[in-house]
Amino acid sequence: MKSASVESAAASAPSDKNSASEDSAGENFELRSLQDRFSESSRFDADSDYLLHLYEQMLLIRRFEEKAGQLYGLGLIGGFCHLYIGQEAVAVGLQSALQEGKDSVITGYRDHGHMLAYGIDPKIIMAELTGRQAGISHGKGGSMHMFSTEHAFYGGHGIVGAQVSLGGGLAFGHKYRGDGGICLAYFGDGAANQGQVYETFNMASLWNLPIVFVVENNEYAMGTAVKRSSAETEFYRRGTAFRIPGMKVNGMDVLEVRQAAEVAFAHVREGNGPVLMELNTYRYRGHSMSDPAKYRTREEVQNMRENSDPIEGAKAELIKMGIDEEKLKDIDKRIRAQVAEAADFAESSPLPDASELYTDVLVESY
Amino acid sequence: MSEVESISRTPAGDTRDLTMIEAINEALDIMLERDPDVILLGEDIGYFGGVFRATAGLQEKHGKTRVFDTPISECGIIGVAVGMGAYGLRPVPEIQFADYIYPGLDQLVSEAARLRYRSAAEFIAPMTVRTPFGGGIFGGQTHSQSPEALFTHVAGLKTVVPSTPYDAKGLLIAAIEDNDPVIFFEPKRIYNGPFDGYYDQPTRPWKGHPDAHVPEGHYTVSLGQARIVRAGDALTVLAYGTMVHVAEAVCRQKAVDAEIIDLRTLVPLDIEAIEKSVRKTGRCLIVHEATRTSGFGAELSALVTERCFYHLEAPVERVTGFDTPYPHSLEWAYFPGPVRVGEGIDKLLSE
């Protein structure tokens, strides 16, 4: 019924893992092996067509988020709204390496970009932000809580770090059913200080689960800089105590992210257990819409925008590859139109009926 | 037997006398056999078979992939189970004592209970968290608590408390088959024998008790269906878990013609059975072991008052644990035993 490897993994993973090779029991096990492999060739070899494809995905996230910011300002989006601007290369670089229909993704509250990178229709995402019936969760989830069974996208979770252990369960499911899938579990540098993350590291490593833990280190846990909140600021090292190999990746370069994903995913798919990836990135906007970002200087943000922007970087590379600038302008125009259409849809769709208040609480009403 | 009771009993095979632990073990065994998506996980539940032996022999029979030990990480255990449920499995995590469930509260409240709603039913978290609760075994304040009201307060969770081996098996199977997260509180004082609150008398075994006759094979006791333990006209007693046995003993000794209702599930609650009974008797006693303030009895009292006010002959009465931590040495002073339950009945009948 179930594969024998799962059987042994669930119960006696530690000994199995240690006996895999002599080295693995030693000090170095595989802590650095992935980083070393990644260093050998740290950028994905993409032709101009493929880079253009990734560029378009990043640009869609950027324009979508800009529009969401506007709609928030107009009062059409209420409550909480966490924009992904600046971090686009992470979701696009990683998720472009997933096998759709096989793998699963779970993330925290900054989830718009992860959904868009999955190719989910911007209209129904925007309609969820405005709380409409046509939204992907019928307006019941809102910005932080969005799901898609079709894309095996398991949310969208508003409690910092809570999604990580769910990811452990998803990875268990992949392994138990033997479906060949892996789980990509995102969390931030802030969530990395939650205890349950480490409970999950332990279980995932103990049971050799197919999971990639991704720390999106954007340098600020809401308003607190990493160095003020974290004793170990090199997050990729934090799996060491659980024998989880780590990788440190420049999250502002989509091809570097993609290459790191190739290395990490292959390791996990081969049945070697979890990997911890730290993606160094930066968010240009506040933590949420109500955040004036007074904990950092304007110059710091400006410097990142001017020198490290993932979209501008890809654009420069595309032009160098011979892509016509006019073509890039047309793409931007098309994406702006697509986003404007999503916003119109999100504004004009009806709110959920009041009767929806009591639906989907339990299987049946009582 | 009442109408309510006769509907819910659908024996599937020959009956034998089982303890509550044996009944729970059998329910788990049957579900592991029937549904490959059922998975048991928890601290010491695999190789060791559980500290109360509820999972004894199940790893050996069903393998280490289906029944396995976890680290001591309650939040992680529940979190992983939510992910398993969302994926499509049907996990049955055990939290070794209900007192240990608090680290997992974040996952139960914010994830398990809410996944269905915020995904507009695209994702569900079917899972049954089994956990022994209640006092009577000198566990002191961290091995005796009854935290059920914390969970009935959370929209999106179901809360179940069996009081007999028959119900334990049928309710547990129903809980595992249910597509919502269920907190299944097992009254540990009555795992191995019914307990009527007379702590100074010899313990009795389940063997020979009418509710210990447990059919073989698969059957369910529907969630949301109370059991009329004893029909009567003088007053209605609402109880669950161990306290059902205490109430029964007191009414028998005092020869009070009480109608005792075993709620079986707190959410969903069989409010119709309660309403029907209180309208008939006009008096209502609520008994639970948990502390009094904001206990489930407060909710029951409000419901009875809202729905039966003009039928009441006396104010609703509660007999509960005190608003203190569960004491070690004064366990029997805390436990709402036969004396206090008897006083509650006297007070209600004197009005």
Interface residues (C-beta under 8 A of the other chain):
Chain A: M1 K2 V6 E7 S8 A10 A11 S12 S104 I106 S137 H138 K140 G141 H145 F147 S148 T149 Y154 G155 G156 H157 G158 I159 A162 V164 S165 L166 G167 G168 G169 L170 A171 F172 G173 H174 Y176 R177 G195 Q196 E199 T200 N202 M203 L206 T359 D360 V361 L362 V363 Y366
Chain B: P36 I39 G46 Y47 Q59 G63 K64 T65 F68 D69 T70 P71 S73 C75 G76 I78 G79 V80 A81 V82 G83 M84 G85 A86 Y87 G88 L89 P91 D106 Q107 S110 E111 L115 R116 Y117 R118 S119 A120 A121 E122 F123 I124 A155 G156 K158 D178 N179 D180 G224 V267 P268 L269
